[in-house]
Amino acid sequence: MGRVLSGAADSFAALARLAGMAFENVDYKSLDIPAAPFSDPSIIPDFPKNKVPRHVGVIMDGNGRWATSRGLARTEGHKAGIVSLREIITACVRLGVDVLSAYAFSTENWNRPQHEVNVLMHLFAKTFIDELPLLKRENVRVVFLGDISALPKKTRDVFERGLAECANHTGMTLALAVNYGARAEITRAVRQIALDAAAGKIDPAAIDDDMVASHLYTAGLPDPELVIRTSGELRLSNYLLWQVAYSEFYVTDTYWPDFDRWGLVDAILAYQGRDRRFGGLSKTEEA
């Protein structure tokens, strides 16, 4: 995973203590995530910078089905999915992606069995701590999309401390969507704008796309140019509905735990072959 950088040991120790706090009905011994160091990055094709999407969004689907197809508990699929995310983070850094957003936990996922939710909350905290050396080594900045104030305090404390550790990073942005739902995000933005208008802080006539975008969780980030969904499902599942208006979509039947850097390369190659017209004419049609 990489060494802990000098001067950060105390911070990591404090975070690890937070991550180690007990969650109800969680078998901690089963949550160890295998190390899977990223292999030689030189074997990834060197795409021209202008051909790589600035923002890649991933809907990480299929963890549970991956596990059950192997006769394993669903939690094993979530653990394997973290290994895949680790590889995709590193691959995106190597390829020059500016933003990688990952749909980790939706507002609808609270409807899953309580034990699975408890395991996920612990995994989120534990993984954030385990991956901090990688995030530091790769200079990755982390932001959260979604209402993390609604998460269990133990998970939230780890997230907030981890965010502080990455706050000054200047490389790729990793946007983790946790307790995120696009409809809730848009409703929240509209409510904030309405309150400002009612207070006389803004003129309703001045409300435009840019103002709405500035009130979304993704404010300051470019919209996704490429959205990848694994497991073959052909839906957005309430993910970034505003932001993906002109995104290119790539769907693969591969379950998320089996999605690797080569799957990412295939998705980018497909993206490079798209004719992005944004409502206008293609170059061939213009000619």
VEXLUMTOR-327083 format. One line per 10 residues: number of its first residue (from 1); for each residue x, y, z of N, C-alpha, C. Coordinates in Angstrom, 3 decimals. Each point is the difference from the previous one (the first is absolute). Layout:
REM VEXLUMTOR-327083
NUM) X,Y,Z,X,Y,Z,X,Y,Z | ...
END
This chain:
REM VEXLUMTOR-327083
1) 0.804,-1.208,0.000,-0.804,1.208,0.000,0.838,1.259,0.000 | 1.302,-0.117,0.277,0.834,1.189,0.072,0.278,0.337,1.449 | 1.087,0.695,0.244,0.402,0.293,1.358,-0.729,1.227,0.537 | -0.127,0.093,1.304,-0.553,1.185,0.632,1.041,1.103,-0.063 | -0.380,1.161,-0.501,0.947,1.078,-0.178,0.441,0.561,1.338 | 1.214,0.505,0.043,0.560,0.552,1.217,-0.878,1.118,0.538 | -0.210,-0.008,1.326,-0.783,1.048,0.618,-1.479,-0.298,0.062 | -0.446,-1.038,-0.697,-1.428,-0.298,-0.039,-0.387,-1.157,0.907 | 0.973,-0.628,0.636,-0.282,-1.210,0.764,-1.021,0.234,1.096 | 0.128,1.113,0.731,-0.941,0.267,1.082,-1.413,0.169,-0.531
11) -0.127,0.699,-1.132,-1.331,0.199,-0.584,-0.605,-1.322,-0.430 | 0.812,-0.848,-0.625,-0.497,-1.298,-0.429,-0.401,-0.853,1.196 | 0.790,0.093,1.078,-0.323,-0.781,1.188,-1.343,0.426,0.575 | -0.228,1.313,0.039,-1.282,0.502,0.508,-1.149,-0.448,-0.884 | 0.211,0.055,-1.297,-1.043,-0.440,-0.923,-0.263,-1.486,0.143 | 1.065,-0.754,0.169,-0.161,-1.449,0.139,-0.796,-0.335,1.249 | 0.224,0.769,1.077,-0.781,-0.234,1.212,-1.480,0.259,-0.262 | -0.276,1.076,-0.745,-1.393,0.293,-0.342,-0.592,-1.115,-0.848 | 0.763,-0.450,-0.988,-0.507,-1.046,-0.893,-0.222,-1.311,0.735 | 0.744,-0.200,1.095,-0.114,-1.244,0.733,-1.161,-0.054,0.963
21) -0.750,1.107,0.134,-1.147,-0.002,0.902,-1.016,-1.049,-0.436 | -0.633,-0.609,0.960,-0.884,-1.122,-0.300,-1.302,0.445,-0.648 | -0.417,-0.754,-0.996,-1.321,0.120,-0.590,-0.793,-1.237,0.389 | -1.276,0.171,0.255,-0.827,-1.098,0.479,-0.085,-1.126,-1.024 | 0.185,-1.232,0.497,-0.199,-1.216,-0.808,0.916,-0.065,-1.219 | 1.218,0.457,0.139,0.954,-0.070,-1.101,1.119,-0.959,0.369 | 0.286,-0.941,-0.879,1.105,-0.934,0.196,1.262,0.633,-0.564 | 0.791,0.598,0.866,1.148,0.778,-0.453,1.081,-0.854,-0.652 | 0.173,-1.217,0.478,1.061,-0.849,-0.548,-0.247,-0.295,-1.479 | -1.269,0.071,-0.401,-0.317,-0.320,-1.394,0.161,1.200,-0.927
31) 0.379,1.164,0.554,0.006,1.214,-0.808,1.383,0.391,-0.508 | 1.001,-0.807,0.266,1.325,0.322,-0.515,-0.021,-0.041,-1.520 | 0.517,1.067,-0.605,-0.007,0.122,-1.456,1.376,-0.382,-0.524 | 0.088,-0.929,-0.921,1.314,-0.438,-0.475,0.747,1.109,-0.712 | 1.299,0.035,0.224,0.818,0.965,-0.723,0.089,-0.411,-1.454 | -0.136,0.981,-0.881,0.105,-0.278,-1.433,0.748,1.163,-0.635 | 1.313,0.079,0.221,0.754,1.127,-0.532,-0.129,0.093,-1.504 | -0.122,1.212,-0.462,-0.186,0.233,-1.429,1.249,-0.427,-0.758 | -0.197,-0.713,-1.088,1.142,-0.489,-0.774,0.597,1.113,-0.847 | 1.029,-0.316,-0.707,0.791,0.968,-0.749,-0.883,0.936,-0.832
41) -0.062,1.305,0.362,-0.871,0.912,-0.738,0.467,0.265,-1.419 | 1.218,-0.360,-0.309,0.520,0.284,-1.338,-0.710,-0.828,-1.069 | -0.712,-1.060,0.420,-0.683,-0.816,-0.989,-1.375,0.556,-0.349 | -0.387,1.111,0.624,-1.235,0.675,-0.387,0.303,0.894,-1.188 | -0.831,-0.039,-1.045,0.249,0.854,-1.164,0.090,1.470,0.394 | 0.875,0.719,-0.643,0.185,1.427,0.270,-0.934,0.788,-0.912 | -1.234,0.246,0.455,-0.964,0.717,-0.807,0.400,1.466,-0.133 | -0.257,0.593,-1.149,0.176,1.451,-0.101,-0.863,0.691,1.048 | 0.522,1.032,0.635,-0.707,0.643,1.104,-1.378,0.492,-0.416 | -0.120,0.526,-1.201,-1.296,0.540,-0.414,-1.002,-1.087,-0.371
51) 0.428,-1.241,0.037,-0.898,-1.107,-0.311,-0.500,-0.705,1.261 | 0.491,0.392,1.147,-0.411,-0.614,1.256,-1.093,0.851,0.636 | -1.126,-0.586,0.392,-1.053,0.792,0.637,0.505,0.648,1.281 | -0.373,1.258,0.198,0.423,0.701,1.218,-0.624,-0.638,1.235 | -1.259,-0.385,-0.129,-0.729,-0.551,1.141,-0.610,-1.341,-0.409 | 0.401,-1.048,0.693,-0.565,-1.327,-0.197,-0.857,-0.336,1.218 | -1.254,-0.337,-0.243,-0.869,-0.454,1.081,-0.207,-1.493,-0.102 | -0.011,-0.686,1.142,-0.224,-1.445,-0.021,-1.138,-0.359,0.942 | -0.949,-0.769,-0.536,-1.062,-0.584,0.816,0.440,-1.426,0.285 | 0.501,-0.218,1.201,0.670,-1.252,0.355,-1.057,-1.037,0.388
61) -0.472,-0.729,-0.985,-1.127,-0.909,0.221,0.437,-1.456,-0.166 | -0.616,-0.869,0.783,0.211,-1.435,-0.179,0.809,-0.673,1.086 | 0.337,0.714,1.087,0.787,-0.631,1.067,-0.712,-1.217,0.586 | -1.292,0.185,0.336,-0.741,-1.090,0.620,-0.171,-1.180,-0.930 | -0.310,0.275,-1.270,-0.184,-1.087,-0.966,1.314,-0.714,-0.277 | 1.099,0.740,0.001,1.318,-0.617,-0.166,0.237,-1.015,1.112 | -0.360,0.384,1.220,0.235,-0.879,1.148,-0.923,-1.222,-0.027 | -1.283,0.242,-0.218,-0.942,-1.119,0.035,0.251,-0.987,-1.136 | 0.494,0.495,-1.132,0.308,-0.912,-1.107,1.159,-0.925,0.339 | 0.755,0.353,1.037,1.128,-0.817,0.454,-0.301,-0.708,1.315
71) -1.259,0.084,0.445,-0.373,-0.652,1.244,0.536,0.696,1.229 | 0.284,1.300,-0.119,0.560,0.771,1.101,-1.040,0.950,0.585 | 0.272,0.490,1.194,-0.858,1.008,0.612,0.103,1.299,-0.790 | -1.070,0.792,-0.016,0.002,1.256,-0.744,1.120,0.927,0.465 | 0.347,-0.062,1.288,1.070,0.863,0.508,1.330,-0.280,-0.690 | 0.207,-1.257,-0.440,1.229,-0.313,-0.727,0.051,0.761,-1.320 | -1.159,0.208,-0.617,-0.045,0.785,-1.225,0.357,1.454,0.238 | -0.450,0.552,1.114,0.340,1.386,0.317,1.507,0.144,0.246 | 0.590,-0.981,0.676,1.448,0.036,0.220,0.758,-0.069,-1.320 | -0.432,-0.898,-0.881,0.656,-0.124,-1.309,-0.182,1.268,-0.818
81) -1.138,0.647,0.157,-0.245,1.247,-0.726,0.941,1.107,0.408 | 0.423,-0.002,1.254,0.950,1.009,0.465,1.355,-0.185,-0.679 | 0.396,-1.250,-0.208,1.257,-0.275,-0.704,-0.072,0.565,-1.424 | -1.151,-0.169,-0.651,-0.162,0.542,-1.352,0.053,1.517,0.001 | -0.652,0.631,0.968,0.029,1.464,0.066,1.426,0.500,0.184 | 0.773,-0.701,0.809,1.400,0.373,0.211,0.752,0.020,-1.331 | -0.215,-1.028,-0.812,0.696,-0.073,-1.281,-0.477,1.098,-0.953 | -1.311,0.268,-0.016,-0.528,1.020,-0.908,0.475,1.388,0.411 | 0.124,0.259,1.285,0.542,1.285,0.456,1.398,0.196,-0.568 | 0.855,-1.001,0.182,1.379,0.108,-0.466,0.063,0.117,-1.517
91) -0.823,-0.769,-0.704,-0.006,0.048,-1.455,-0.434,1.376,-0.497 | -1.012,0.589,0.639,-0.457,1.325,-0.419,1.075,1.054,0.220 | 0.727,-0.126,1.092,1.122,0.921,0.225,1.016,-0.136,-1.123 | 0.354,-1.242,-0.340,0.994,-0.240,-1.047,-0.466,0.508,-1.369 | -1.297,-0.066,-0.241,-0.537,0.398,-1.307,-0.266,1.494,-0.106 | 0.107,0.710,1.103,-0.194,1.445,-0.043,-1.430,0.454,0.171 | -0.852,-0.843,0.582,-1.377,0.403,0.300,0.028,1.035,1.117 | -0.786,1.051,-0.128,-0.042,1.053,1.020,-0.900,-0.359,1.172 | -1.142,-0.620,-0.299,-0.978,-0.340,1.039,-0.489,-1.416,-0.228 | 0.013,-0.801,1.055,-0.632,-1.310,0.002,-1.094,0.034,1.052
101) -1.256,-0.168,-0.419,-1.085,-0.080,0.974,-0.505,-1.431,0.061 | -0.310,-0.450,1.200,-0.391,-1.393,0.198,-1.237,-0.061,0.878 | -1.009,-0.707,-0.491,-1.273,-0.143,0.712,0.155,-1.129,0.999 | 0.180,0.348,1.270,0.299,-1.000,1.016,-1.222,-0.440,0.806 | -0.892,0.960,0.322,-1.150,-0.327,0.853,-1.088,1.019,-0.280 | -1.141,-0.475,-0.489,-1.083,0.907,-0.363,-0.946,0.216,1.173 | -0.847,1.015,-0.113,-1.012,0.232,1.031,-0.957,-1.183,0.087 | -0.141,-0.728,-1.084,-0.881,-1.167,-0.005,0.644,-1.234,0.640 | 1.322,0.002,0.127,0.682,-1.172,0.561,-0.279,-0.219,1.480 | -0.579,1.015,0.664,-0.397,-0.208,1.395,-1.068,-1.083,0.117
111) -0.655,-0.331,-1.109,-1.049,-1.018,0.015,0.552,-1.423,-0.002 | 1.316,-0.143,-0.093,0.600,-1.330,0.029,-0.045,-0.568,1.420 | 0.243,-1.316,0.164,0.005,-0.573,1.353,0.939,0.760,0.924 | -0.404,0.170,1.254,0.764,0.821,0.937,1.428,-0.509,0.165 | 0.170,-1.319,0.018,1.354,-0.537,0.161,0.897,0.441,-1.156 | -0.527,-0.045,-1.220,0.799,0.407,-1.149,0.343,1.483,0.070 | -0.958,0.816,0.443,0.266,1.435,0.157,1.082,0.215,1.048 | -0.075,-0.716,1.127,1.017,0.131,1.042,1.386,-0.351,-0.537 | 0.068,-1.090,-0.764,1.277,-0.419,-0.574,0.534,1.083,-0.945 | -0.880,0.538,-0.849,0.428,1.032,-0.949,0.525,1.231,0.737
121) -0.679,0.418,1.049,0.451,1.182,0.740,1.382,-0.229,0.598 | 0.219,-1.186,0.524,1.319,-0.302,0.553,1.047,-0.087,-1.118 | -0.378,-0.624,-1.106,0.938,-0.103,-1.116,0.385,1.378,-0.529 | -0.965,0.916,-0.083,0.306,1.348,-0.462,1.075,0.636,0.878 | -0.197,-0.094,1.313,0.956,0.608,0.928,1.365,-0.695,-0.088 | -0.018,-1.315,0.052,1.255,-0.756,-0.027,0.756,0.224,-1.305 | -0.736,0.026,-1.102,0.643,0.154,-1.298,0.622,1.378,-0.151 | -0.698,1.015,0.476,0.541,1.355,-0.114,1.351,0.087,0.713 | 0.080,-0.624,1.171,1.267,0.011,0.719,1.060,-0.811,-0.741 | -0.379,-1.196,-0.446,0.958,-0.873,-0.676,0.556,0.624,-1.275
131) -0.837,0.798,-0.679,0.414,0.557,-1.288,0.659,1.372,0.115 | 0.084,0.569,1.193,0.614,1.327,0.126,1.437,0.048,-0.500 | 0.827,-1.014,0.281,1.352,0.049,-0.571,0.002,0.068,-1.524 | -0.907,-0.758,-0.647,-0.121,0.055,-1.453,-0.430,1.389,-0.448 | -0.992,0.566,0.664,-0.501,1.326,-0.377,1.079,1.053,0.178 | 0.816,-0.145,1.033,1.094,0.953,0.205,1.085,-0.179,-1.066 | 0.352,-1.253,-0.265,1.049,-0.269,-0.988,-0.391,0.536,-1.364 | -1.280,-0.149,-0.362,-0.473,0.419,-1.319,-0.514,1.444,-0.005 | 0.079,0.683,1.164,-0.409,1.409,0.099,-1.473,0.184,-0.354 | -0.838,-0.961,0.394,-1.421,0.010,-0.339,-0.780,0.800,1.043
141) -0.801,0.938,-0.475,-0.905,0.751,0.864,-1.322,-0.747,0.071 | -0.600,-0.042,1.172,-1.253,-0.715,0.189,-1.107,0.983,0.368 | -1.146,-0.152,-0.654,-1.209,0.721,0.387,-1.132,-1.009,0.086 | -1.035,0.349,0.748,-1.165,-0.867,0.104,-1.195,0.651,-0.662 | -0.746,-0.786,-0.723,-1.269,0.413,-0.577,-1.095,-0.689,0.814 | -0.903,0.767,0.565,-1.049,-0.592,0.810,-0.004,0.570,1.398 | -0.973,-0.399,0.772,-0.190,0.512,1.357,0.694,-0.918,0.992 | 1.278,0.256,0.260,0.730,-0.867,0.924,-0.368,0.301,1.456 | -0.715,1.102,0.234,-0.423,0.297,1.371,-0.986,-1.043,0.505 | -0.650,-0.726,-0.907,-0.980,-1.016,0.389,0.639,-1.360,0.262
151) 1.310,-0.126,-0.212,0.682,-1.276,0.222,0.223,-0.216,1.499 | 0.243,-1.251,0.412,0.339,-0.241,1.406,1.200,0.838,0.404 | -0.015,0.477,1.231,1.048,0.917,0.455,1.392,-0.590,-0.166 | 0.147,-1.289,0.229,1.321,-0.618,-0.103,0.537,0.093,-1.426 | -0.864,-0.257,-0.975,0.414,0.115,-1.404,0.257,1.453,-0.353 | -0.891,0.876,0.433,0.121,1.422,-0.327,1.291,0.587,0.569 | 0.349,-0.381,1.214,1.225,0.525,0.607,1.229,-0.389,-0.809 | 0.029,-1.249,-0.458,1.127,-0.448,-0.819,0.049,0.788,-1.309 | -1.146,0.169,-0.650,-0.051,0.742,-1.259,0.515,1.423,0.192 | -0.465,0.660,1.054,0.390,1.392,0.199,1.491,0.139,0.294
161) 0.541,-0.917,0.776,1.440,0.038,0.277,0.790,-0.335,-1.259 | -0.478,-0.978,-0.765,0.678,-0.363,-1.237,-0.027,1.123,-1.019 | -1.125,0.705,-0.088,-0.090,1.146,-0.909,1.047,1.039,0.343 | 0.199,0.226,1.275,1.007,0.974,0.422,1.398,-0.430,-0.429 | 0.256,-1.323,0.037,1.312,-0.504,-0.411,0.266,0.255,-1.490 | -1.059,0.006,-0.806,0.144,0.123,-1.460,-0.304,1.404,-0.512 | -0.306,0.913,0.899,-0.516,1.309,-0.406,0.957,0.775,-0.891 | 1.297,-0.154,0.206,0.980,0.783,-0.747,0.558,-0.724,-1.220 | -0.541,-1.152,-0.316,0.463,-0.722,-1.182,-0.436,0.738,-1.261 | 0.834,-0.058,-1.009,-0.244,0.795,-1.216,-0.122,-0.852,-1.259
171) -0.056,-1.314,0.157,-0.102,-0.873,-1.157,-1.443,-0.310,-0.354 | -0.244,-1.206,-0.449,-1.348,-0.404,-0.393,-0.961,0.108,1.174 | -1.243,0.362,-0.293,-1.050,0.032,1.017,-0.775,-1.308,-0.036 | -0.115,-0.644,1.156,-0.833,-1.184,0.161,-1.272,0.443,0.706 | -1.115,-0.044,-0.704,-1.288,0.414,0.553,-0.801,-1.247,0.347 | -0.161,-0.269,1.272,-0.694,-1.190,0.460,-1.444,0.351,0.338 | -0.927,-0.620,-0.702,-1.417,0.242,0.239,-0.487,-0.967,1.077 | -0.235,0.535,1.178,-0.417,-0.801,1.148,-1.249,0.644,0.597 | -1.028,-0.795,0.209,-1.321,0.521,0.378,-0.415,1.067,-1.010 | 0.137,-0.360,-1.258,-0.264,0.929,-1.101,-1.219,-0.442,-0.796
181) -0.813,0.955,-0.392,-1.097,-0.212,-0.934,-0.180,1.277,-0.796 | -0.075,-0.104,-1.311,-0.043,1.203,-0.838,-1.269,0.811,0.218 | -1.134,-0.671,0.185,-1.228,0.752,0.234,0.090,0.796,1.296 | 0.542,-0.620,1.040,0.179,0.703,1.274,0.982,1.165,-0.170 | 1.048,-0.210,-0.807,0.988,1.055,-0.238,-0.646,1.200,-0.695 | -0.797,-0.259,-1.023,-0.649,1.086,-0.742,-1.029,0.704,0.889 | -0.756,-0.775,0.775,-0.971,0.600,0.916,0.689,0.900,1.011 | 1.128,-0.464,0.526,0.774,0.797,0.950,0.464,1.302,-0.645 | 0.482,-0.072,-1.234,0.468,1.199,-0.696,-1.139,0.992,-0.219 | -1.152,-0.513,-0.443,-1.165,0.867,-0.240,-0.439,0.670,1.298
191) 0.001,-0.769,1.082,-0.400,0.557,1.293,0.943,1.127,0.430 | 1.301,-0.209,-0.167,0.966,1.031,0.379,-0.175,1.259,-0.838 | -0.220,-0.169,-1.305,-0.193,1.152,-0.884,-1.294,0.727,0.358 | -1.058,-0.764,0.296,-1.279,0.615,0.368,0.128,0.807,1.287 | 0.730,-0.522,0.964,0.209,0.732,1.251,0.769,1.295,-0.244 | 1.020,-0.065,-0.856,0.770,1.213,-0.316,-0.869,1.024,-0.727 | -0.858,-0.482,-0.892,-0.888,0.913,-0.725,-1.008,0.636,0.954 | -0.549,-0.802,0.910,-0.974,0.518,0.959,0.630,1.024,0.933 | 1.294,-0.178,0.291,0.703,0.940,0.882,0.511,1.229,-0.743 | -0.238,0.048,-1.303,0.429,1.138,-0.789,1.476,-0.016,-0.354
201) 0.654,-1.162,0.197,1.428,-0.082,-0.302,0.254,-0.159,-1.499 | -0.973,-0.552,-0.722,0.155,-0.155,-1.439,-1.298,0.404,-0.687 | 0.111,0.414,-1.239,-1.149,0.325,-0.827,-0.448,-1.286,-0.702 | -1.252,-0.422,0.177,-0.455,-1.222,-0.675,0.275,-0.002,-1.492 | -0.004,1.176,-0.623,0.268,0.071,-1.434,1.442,-0.371,-0.325 | 0.861,0.015,1.023,1.419,-0.312,-0.227,0.296,-1.486,0.130 | -1.007,-0.789,0.361,0.224,-1.438,0.171,0.211,-0.648,-1.366 | 1.131,-0.649,-0.176,0.316,-0.671,-1.261,0.713,-1.315,0.281 | 0.434,-0.665,-1.060,0.659,-1.297,0.165,1.212,0.092,0.918 | 0.792,1.052,-0.182,1.217,0.129,0.805,-0.323,0.151,1.477
211) -1.066,0.733,0.309,-0.367,0.176,1.403,-0.451,-1.320,0.605 | -0.799,-0.750,-0.731,-0.430,-1.307,0.510,1.219,-0.902,0.213 | 0.886,-0.022,-0.991,1.190,-0.862,0.103,0.859,0.377,1.202 | 0.038,1.282,0.324,0.828,0.454,1.120,-0.555,-0.439,1.348 | -1.242,-0.472,0.035,-0.601,-0.468,1.242,-0.044,-1.528,0.083 | 0.585,-0.677,-0.966,0.046,-1.454,0.029,1.248,-0.468,0.745 | 0.018,-1.261,0.399,1.172,-0.542,0.690,1.241,0.068,-0.874 | -0.185,0.007,-1.320,1.124,-0.012,-0.933,0.472,1.402,-0.366 | -0.451,1.014,0.701,0.393,1.373,-0.319,1.525,0.103,-0.111 | 0.455,0.584,-1.096,1.433,0.159,-0.222,0.651,-1.128,-0.764
221) -0.745,-1.089,-0.213,0.531,-1.127,-0.760,-0.588,0.009,-1.408 | 0.753,-0.459,-0.992,-0.575,-0.119,-1.353,-1.034,-1.119,-0.025 | -0.979,0.125,-0.885,-0.979,-1.073,-0.154,0.689,-1.248,-0.557 | -0.514,-1.180,0.314,0.603,-1.217,-0.551,-0.084,-0.007,-1.526 | 1.100,-0.336,-0.636,0.000,-0.189,-1.447,-0.260,-1.462,-0.349 | 0.354,-0.873,0.923,-0.200,-1.435,-0.205,-0.559,-0.600,1.282 | -1.095,-0.744,-0.115,-0.570,-0.719,1.134,0.039,-1.491,-0.320 | 0.626,-0.761,0.887,0.139,-1.444,-0.162,-0.914,-0.690,0.999 | -0.795,-0.950,-0.490,-0.797,-0.823,0.913,0.342,-1.462,-0.232 | 0.319,-0.678,1.087,0.306,-1.419,-0.072,-1.260,-0.826,0.264
231) 0.092,-1.285,-0.272,-1.016,-1.033,0.254,-1.130,-0.014,-1.020 | 0.099,0.840,-1.048,-0.946,-0.092,-1.106,-1.323,0.709,0.185 | -0.210,0.660,1.120,-1.273,0.689,0.226,-0.052,1.290,-0.822 | -1.159,0.242,-0.623,-0.147,1.158,-0.898,-0.839,1.083,0.668 | 0.500,0.511,1.105,-0.695,1.082,0.691,0.999,0.818,0.804 | -0.422,1.207,0.389,0.867,0.913,0.743,-0.106,-0.186,1.510 | -1.092,-0.565,0.463,-0.199,-0.235,1.433,0.164,1.270,0.834 | -0.572,1.100,-0.499,-0.041,1.247,0.771,1.403,0.575,0.224 | 0.859,-0.134,-0.989,1.386,0.475,0.132,0.263,1.194,-0.906 | 0.353,1.133,0.580,0.458,1.193,-0.727,-0.937,0.367,-1.161
241) -1.304,0.028,0.262,-0.961,0.221,-1.078,0.198,1.344,-0.690 | 0.340,1.034,0.741,0.252,1.317,-0.597,1.299,-0.013,-0.802 | 1.031,-0.579,0.574,1.347,0.127,-0.540,0.247,-0.843,-1.248 | -0.774,-1.059,-0.215,0.297,-0.915,-1.109,-0.798,0.332,-1.264 | -0.520,1.220,-0.090,-0.835,0.381,-1.145,0.679,-0.286,-1.337 | 1.328,0.189,-0.075,0.727,-0.224,-1.254,1.127,-1.018,0.164 | -0.114,-0.844,1.009,1.020,-1.027,0.206,-0.143,-1.120,-1.023 | 1.123,-0.633,-0.325,-0.010,-1.227,-0.786,-0.096,-1.183,0.972 | -0.802,-1.001,-0.363,-0.209,-1.152,0.878,0.685,-1.238,-0.559 | 0.565,-0.758,0.921,0.636,-1.272,-0.362,-0.471,-1.038,1.011
251) -0.680,-1.027,-0.485,-0.524,-1.061,0.859,0.709,-1.304,-0.333 | 0.462,-0.679,1.028,0.646,-1.297,-0.171,-0.706,-1.028,0.864 | -0.064,-1.238,-0.478,-0.607,-1.078,0.784,0.886,-0.442,1.159 | 1.237,0.440,0.017,0.943,-0.378,1.054,-0.480,0.502,1.355 | 0.026,-0.851,1.008,-0.306,0.445,1.359,1.149,0.879,0.497 | -0.334,0.932,0.894,1.013,0.959,0.441,1.266,-0.658,0.552 | -0.070,-1.043,0.815,1.253,-0.576,0.518,0.927,-0.540,-1.083 | -0.522,-0.276,-1.199,0.830,-0.481,-1.110,0.412,1.125,-0.950 | -0.443,1.211,0.271,0.329,1.128,-0.868,1.385,0.522,0.380 | 0.907,0.050,-0.970,1.370,0.394,0.290,0.454,1.095,-0.962
261) 1.305,0.273,-0.005,0.530,1.092,-0.834,-0.248,-0.247,-1.480 | -0.025,-1.280,-0.407,-0.240,-0.295,-1.412,-1.455,0.264,-0.354 | -0.903,-0.237,0.939,-1.388,0.383,-0.221,-0.134,1.505,-0.129 | 0.770,0.728,0.810,0.002,1.462,-0.093,0.542,0.461,-1.347 | 1.079,-0.624,-0.457,0.560,0.338,-1.304,-1.027,-0.250,-1.101 | -0.704,-1.125,0.051,-1.037,-0.283,-0.998,-1.066,1.090,0.003 | -0.396,0.442,1.187,-1.027,1.035,0.102,0.487,1.316,-0.605 | 1.260,0.352,0.257,0.536,1.252,-0.540,0.165,-0.095,-1.516 | 0.414,-1.157,-0.489,0.092,-0.182,-1.450,-1.368,0.170,-0.656 | -1.042,-0.544,0.638,-1.354,0.167,-0.529,-0.400,1.471,0.024
271) 0.353,0.681,1.071,-0.287,1.438,0.121,0.691,0.782,-1.110 | 1.242,-0.353,-0.287,0.755,0.717,-1.026,-0.616,-0.170,-1.384 | -0.772,-1.058,-0.189,-0.638,-0.224,-1.287,-1.363,0.653,-0.135 | -0.470,0.654,1.053,-1.311,0.642,-0.049,0.083,1.354,-0.701 | -1.088,0.369,-0.637,-0.114,1.311,-0.653,-0.845,0.883,0.909 | 0.649,0.838,0.778,-0.697,0.815,1.004,-0.459,1.308,-0.646 | -1.291,0.109,-0.262,-0.532,1.132,-0.772,-0.657,1.068,0.866 | -0.406,-0.351,1.227,-0.642,0.959,0.904,-1.171,0.726,-0.676 | -0.785,-0.737,-0.755,-1.166,0.578,-0.637,0.250,0.603,-1.364 | 1.273,0.101,-0.391,0.339,0.575,-1.301,0.183,-1.080,-1.046
281) 0.747,0.338,-1.057,0.268,-0.948,-1.077,1.378,-0.619,0.173 | 0.151,-1.195,-0.524,1.317,-0.624,-0.020,0.866,0.719,-1.021 | 1.299,-0.218,0.072,0.909,0.630,-0.957,-0.317,-0.434,-1.431 | -0.426,-1.266,-0.148,-0.367,-0.486,-1.325,-1.239,0.727,-0.515 | -0.986,0.187,0.861,-1.210,0.684,-0.404,0.250,1.471,-0.308 | 0.910,0.622,0.769,0.330,1.406,-0.256,0.657,0.170,-1.356 | 0.794,-1.000,-0.409,0.679,0.072,-1.280,-1.002,-0.118,-1.139
END
